[in-house]
Structure formats: structure tokens, C-alpha cells
């Protein structure tokens, strides 16, 4: 869709993004995006966002159709494997690079869309884009994840995660050797004061508790098993970074880029290894394990061989 706007006298000399935002009654960031995409022109010439508007000139604006960021896209997601299929839930192996559900700013594959693409029909309350989601794994974290299929399971499993009766076990390769070899990290986590997209241990953060034990030490790095008592965003990555033992490959939280390159890692070595929970209908204990994906297995074999 194309529209034309005549720049009024009062906006003469204004920055293009600010002036366009007022003329179209949209946010300045939305106006800046239209300009950055080359969708705003004057006399067939593309306008820059910091260009000054000239009163009386005609802006030709092309408004592209944009997909709803919360739309569930049904698609086959490579590597999204089913570990356990039950009438009430499905346990999946989530590959790296897949989000739990659609959200603003994310345009990649999702668990919700992948299950829909595989023919699963999730019947739960809540927002359609989060259908069945009772917990999440980060986009950059692989491993075992459960999705409720029925309303009963959705209610019971959400409560189980909230009340911390679910056993969430992760494996991570962290740099160096944690001391002690087995321990608990009890440190509050909140948004990093200087970076919106990062988290940090801060005094007024939310209570966060991580239990760990060393499984194997390789010198440069160590394989640890982690039991989460709480489930904060980036909790494991933040806690081990605070100990100065960041997850190998986790450049966001201070990992050594040389070690990451030597191990062939393009993400943090962190995997949701095992999930244990009471069956939402029978109460029977259920435990599901996910194998390491190829990139993490390769890095581990390099460490074991001493060639990292």
C-alpha cells in the first residue's frame, strides 16, 4: 500500500523519522523502520532517517504488509523430535535456534509452530501463540521440553513448575574447574543495569537457586550436572558467569572466544538433559532424557581427547 504526505510548514526542518511519525501517527521507531527499509521517497529519491524535511515536499510512503509477530506459523521444524507422546502431553527434543512460542522480534521457528506442522492439536486455554507451553527453553539452549496437550495437563503441569515439583536437570560445559566440586549458587538475578538483553546477579533481583555437581574435569573446561530450583531467564548462564566459570561458547556472558572457536561452538554449551515430573493424570513419576546434539557432542569429544 502506498500513501502520499505533504510536509506541513511546522515540520519543515524536522528529522525525517520524527516528522514522518507525526504525519502518519505512528511511533518514531516504526517510522525509522520504514525509512531504513527504503520505503520513503521524495521525487523518487530514498530518504534517510536523519534527513531534514522540506515544507511543501511530497513524501511517497510504501507501507509493506507485515506478519503478525504472534501468528503461529505451521512448519516442519528440523531436529524437533518427539521423545514421549501421551494423550495429555508431548515431550520433545528442542533443537537450538527454535523459540518456545512466537513473540515480537522473533521471526524464526517455534515449538508451537513445529508441533502444529507435525499434526499435533493442542487444546489448552491461554493465548493461542502459547498453546500448551508450561515452561520454556532459551532459543540458544537445546534439550528436553514438555508441552501440555489437554486443559487438565496444562493446569496440573503449570502448577507443578510453579511449585517446583518438576526435576529439571541440565548439563553444561563451563570454563575452568568450579570450587567446590559440588555446591549451590544462591544469588538473585535481574536485568543487567547496562544491557536490556542481558541478565546479571543484582542485589534487588529475583531469588535464584542453582545446584550443581562436577561430572568430569578436562582441564580447560568441566562438564557439570545442574538441578534448577528456580527457573529465571538465563539463570545457569548468569550464575556460572558470576562464578567466573561461564558456559563454554557463551560469549554474551564472558566466555573465551578462542576456546569457543577451538571447540567449534557457536553457542553456549548448555543442554536440558533430563526432565522428571508426576504424570498429570495418574500421578506416576515420569522421566525423559535427551541426548546431546551433534555440536555439543563434538565439543565434548575434543575436550575428552585433549585436543581442544
C-alpha positions in Angstrom: 0.0 0.0 0.0 1.4 3.4 -1.0 0.5 6.8 0.6 1.5 10.4 0.0 2.1 13.0 2.6 2.7 16.7 2.1 5.1 18.1 4.7 3.3 20.9 6.6 5.1 24.2 7.4 5.5 23.3 11.1 7.5 20.1 10.2 9.9 21.9 7.8 13.4 21.2 9.1 12.4 18.3 11.3 14.3 15.0 11.1 12.6 12.6 8.6 11.8 9.9 11.1 10.3 12.3 13.7 8.3 14.2 11.1 7.0 11.0 9.4 6.0 9.6 12.8 3.8 12.7 13.4 2.3 12.8 9.9 1.4 9.0 10.0 0.6 9.0 13.7 2.9 6.1 14.4 5.9 5.6 16.7 9.2 7.1 15.8 10.8 3.6 15.7 8.1 2.4 13.2 8.8 5.5 11.1 12.6 4.8 11.3 12.0 1.2 10.1 10.0 2.3 7.1 12.8 4.7 6.2 15.6 2.2 6.8 13.8 -0.3 4.5 13.8 2.3 1.7 10.1 2.8 1.8 10.1 6.6 2.0 10.9 8.7 -1.0 10.9 12.3 -2.2 10.8 12.7 -6.0 11.9 9.1 -6.4 14.9 9.6 -4.1 15.1 7.5 -1.0 15.0 9.5 2.2 17.5 8.9 5.1 16.1 8.9 8.7 18.2 11.9 9.8 17.5 13.9 6.6 15.7 17.2 7.2 12.2 17.5 5.8 11.3 20.4 3.5 7.9 22.1 3.9 5.7 21.5 0.9 7.6 18.5 -0.4 5.7 15.3 -1.0 6.7 12.1 0.8 5.8 8.8 -1.0 5.5 6.1 1.6 5.1 2.4 0.8 3.7 0.5 3.8 4.5 -3.2 3.4 2.3 -5.9 4.8 3.8 -7.3 7.9 3.1 -10.6 9.5 1.6 -10.6 13.0 4.5 -11.3 15.3 2.3 -13.6 17.4 1.0 -15.6 14.4 1.7 -19.3 14.8 3.4 -20.5 11.6 2.8 -24.2 11.0 6.0 -25.7 9.7 8.1 -28.8 9.9 11.0 -27.9 12.3 14.1 -29.9 11.5 15.5 -31.6 14.6 12.4 -31.2 16.7 11.9 -34.8 17.7 9.3 -36.4 19.9 10.7 -38.2 22.9 7.4 -39.2 24.5 3.8 -38.8 23.2 0.9 -39.1 25.7 -2.8 -38.3 25.5 -2.2 -35.4 27.9 1.2 -34.1 26.9 4.1 -34.4 24.5 7.8 -34.3 25.4 10.1 -33.0 22.7 13.8 -32.6 22.0 14.1 -28.9 21.2 16.9 -28.1 18.8 19.0 -24.9 19.1 17.6 -21.9 17.2 14.0 -22.7 18.0 11.9 -20.5 20.3 9.2 -21.9 22.5 6.5 -19.7 21.0 6.1 -16.7 18.7 6.9 -13.3 20.2 7.6 -9.8 18.9 11.1 -9.6 17.4 11.4 -13.3 16.7 11.0 -14.5 13.1 12.4 -18.0 13.4 10.8 -21.4 14.0 8.9 -22.2 17.2 8.0 -25.2 19.2 4.3 -24.3 18.9 4.5 -23.9 15.1 6.6 -27.1 14.8 4.1 -29.2 16.7 1.3 -27.8 14.6 3.3 -28.6 11.5 3.7 -32.1 12.7 -0.1 -32.5 13.1 -0.4 -32.0 16.8 -3.5 -30.2 18.0 -3.1 -28.6 21.4 -6.3 -27.8 23.3 -5.5 -25.5 26.2 -6.6 -22.1 27.4 -4.4 -19.0 27.2 -3.1 -17.1 24.3 -3.1 -19.2 21.0 0.5 -18.4 20.3 1.5 -20.0 23.7 -0.8 -23.1 23.4 0.4 -25.8 25.8 3.6 -24.0 26.8 4.1 -24.6 30.6 7.8 -23.8 30.6 10.4 -22.6 28.1 13.9 -23.1 27.0 16.0 -20.3 25.6 16.4 -20.1 21.8 20.1 -21.0 22.2 19.5 -23.9 24.5 18.7 -27.4 23.3 17.1 -30.3 25.1 14.0 -31.9 26.7 10.8 -29.8 27.0 7.2 -30.7 27.8 4.1 -29.3 26.1 0.6 -29.9 27.5 -2.0 -31.2 25.0 -5.1 -31.2 27.3 -6.5 -28.5 29.5 -6.2 -30.8 32.5 -2.5 -31.4 31.9 -1.9 -27.7 31.2 -3.3 -26.7 34.6 -1.5 -29.5 36.5 1.8 -29.0 34.8 1.8 -25.3 35.2 1.2 -25.7 38.9 4.0 -28.3 39.1 6.5 -25.9 37.6 5.3 -23.1 39.8 5.5 -25.2 42.9 8.9 -26.6 41.8 8.0 -30.2 41.9 9.5 -30.8 38.5 13.1 -32.1 38.4 14.9 -30.0 35.8 18.3 -31.4 35.0 20.8 -29.6 32.7 24.3 -30.5 31.6 26.8 -27.7 30.9 30.4 -27.4 30.0 31.8 -24.5 32.0 35.3 -23.0 31.7 37.9 -23.9 34.3 37.1 -26.0 37.4 34.4 -24.9 39.8 35.4 -24.9 43.5 33.9 -26.7 45.4 33.1 -29.6 43.0 29.6 -29.7 44.3 27.6 -26.8 45.6 24.7 -24.4 45.4 24.6 -21.0 43.9 22.1 -18.8 45.7 22.2 -15.3 44.1 19.3 -13.0 42.9 19.0 -12.4 39.2 17.6 -9.3 37.4 18.1 -7.4 34.2 21.6 -6.1 33.7 21.6 -2.4 34.6 23.6 -1.6 31.4 22.2 -4.1 28.9 18.4 -4.7 28.4 19.1 -8.1 26.7 21.3 -9.4 29.4 20.8 -10.5 33.0 23.1 -10.3 36.0 23.4 -11.1 39.7 22.0 -7.9 41.3 21.0 -7.1 44.9 17.3 -6.5 44.2 16.9 -9.3 41.7 14.5 -12.3 41.9 15.6 -15.2 44.2 17.5 -17.7 42.1 19.0 -21.0 43.2 21.2 -23.4 41.2 22.6 -26.7 42.4 25.5 -28.3 40.6 28.0 -31.2 40.7 31.1 -31.8 38.6 30.8 -34.9 36.4 34.1 -34.7 34.5 37.0 -32.2 34.6 39.0 -31.7 31.4 41.5 -29.0 32.5 40.3 -26.1 30.3 36.7 -26.9 31.0 34.4 -29.1 33.1 31.2 -31.0 32.5 28.7 -30.3 35.3 25.2 -31.5 36.1 22.8 -28.8 37.2 19.5 -29.1 39.1 17.4 -25.9 38.9 15.4 -25.0 42.0 14.2 -21.8 40.3 13.8 -21.0 36.6 14.9 -17.5 35.8 15.8 -16.4 32.3 19.5 -17.2 31.6 19.8 -18.5 35.2 22.6 -21.1 34.6 24.5 -18.8 32.3 24.3 -15.9 34.7 25.2 -17.9 37.8 28.3 -19.6 36.3 29.4 -16.3 34.7 29.2 -14.7 38.2 31.5 -17.6 39.5 33.9 -16.7 36.7 33.2 -20.1 35.1 31.0 -19.1 32.2 29.5 -21.8 29.9 31.9 -22.6 27.1 30.9 -20.7 24.0 28.8 -18.2 25.8 30.4 -15.0 24.5 27.4 -13.0 25.9 28.4 -13.9 29.4 32.2 -13.7 29.2 33.3 -17.0 27.7 36.8 -17.1 26.0 36.2 -16.8 22.2 39.4 -18.7 21.5 38.2 -21.8 23.4 34.8 -21.5 21.7 36.5 -21.5 18.3 38.7 -24.4 19.2 35.6 -26.4 20.3 33.6 -25.4 17.2 31.0 -23.8 19.4 28.7 -21.0 18.0 26.5 -21.0 21.2 26.8 -21.9 24.9 27.4 -25.5 25.8 24.2 -25.9 27.7 21.6 -28.7 27.3 18.4 -29.6 29.1 19.4 -33.2 29.8 16.5 -34.7 31.8 13.0 -33.8 32.9 11.2 -35.6 35.7 7.6 -35.0 36.7 4.4 -36.6 38.0 2.0 -37.7 35.3 -0.8 -35.1 35.3 -3.5 -37.7 35.3 -2.1 -40.9 37.0 0.5 -39.2 39.3 3.1 -41.8 38.3 6.7 -40.4 38.1 7.8 -39.9 34.5 11.4 -39.2 33.5 12.7 -38.3 30.0 16.3 -37.9 28.8 17.6 -36.0 25.8 20.9 -37.0 24.1 23.5 -34.3 23.3 23.1 -32.8 19.9 25.9 -33.0 17.4 27.6 -29.7 18.1 27.8 -30.2 21.8 28.9 -33.9 21.4 31.7 -32.8 19.1 33.0 -30.2 21.6 32.9 -32.8 24.4 34.8 -35.3 22.3 37.5 -32.6 21.6 37.8 -32.0 25.4 38.0 -35.7 26.2 40.7 -36.2 23.6 42.8 -33.3 24.9 42.8 -31.6 21.5 40.8 -28.5 22.5 
